Amino acid sequence: MVKSMTGYGRAEDTLNGCTITVELRSVNNRYLDCNVRMPRLYLFAEETIKSRVQNTISRGKVDVFVTLDSTGGEQVQVSVNQPLADGYYAALTQLAERYGLSKDISVSLLSRFPDVLLAEKAEEDVEQRAQDICAVLDRALADFDQMRTREGARLEADVLSRAARIEELVGLVEERSPQTVAEYRAKLEARMNEVLSNTQLDPARILTEAAIFADKVAVDEETVRLRSHIGQLRHMLEQGGATGRKLDFLIQEFNREANTIGSKCSDIDIARHVVDIKAEIEKIREQVQNIE
């Protein structure tokens, strides 16, 4: 099954005291263009994120948004500034001895002095954090891929329905084409009878002129190739995968055959069918632009 290039996916989880949210959005693009937006503190995980995205997505402009919130889950290490505490203790002892005060120096008293107790954020495990981000990313990618698959199914159904309509129109062209030759021969014979009313007509001359006309307006090769292209289109859609660019090239071949049929035929009915065929091809081309 084919997939759409446009999609959205989101996942959130709290791992090792940090709430991680990953969002993915994509739009059409000729090649894969992945942009990661995340806090500078965690840029070490950017290349790993891009690698995961490339394993899932082949084409499209993809924006990945990563947010991390460790409020309330941070590990804090509290330590004693020993030299500073020693200094405060020595100063308090000196004051007590000098002024004959009681030496009631307590832990509570010392801890209230500035910078005696130091609270520092524990050093983060970079590898573990990268693994946590990727775990949430994988869930977001799965959600993202499901949306693209659903949209791809709708695109495929629409393209197939239009391909079936083109087949119907090609059948009408094939049905009408021989009739134009017969009508030309009848008109040619009537015109020659009118011009050469007193002269015996040469049947061979009429057959020759009709044969030349038939060769000029013959579209058998073009309609056969167009039917073959429709078969290729169905096969590519059935195979699935990243077929968008191949389909784009194939649609160019559709247009080439339709233009050739239109240039060969001057019949009004065939011209009308060719216009309808080209309209359906254009609609397929627009849909193919959305396929990965």
Buried (B, 14 or more C-beta within 10 A) or exposed (E): EBBBBBBEBBBBBEBBEBBBBBBBBBEBEEEBEBEBEBEEEBEEBBEBBBEBBEEBBBBBBBBBBBBBEBEEEEEEEEEEBEEBBEEBBEEBEEEBEEEEEEEEBEEEEBEEBEEBBEEEEEEBEEEEBBBBBBBBBBBBBEBBBEBBBEBBBEBBEBBBEBBEBBBEBBEBBBEBBEEBBEEBBEEBBEEBEEEEEEEEEEEEEBEEBBEEBBEEBBBEEBBEBBBEBBEBBBEBBEEBEBBBBBBBEBBEBBBBBBBBBBEBBEBEBBBBBBEBBBBBBBBBBEBBBBBB
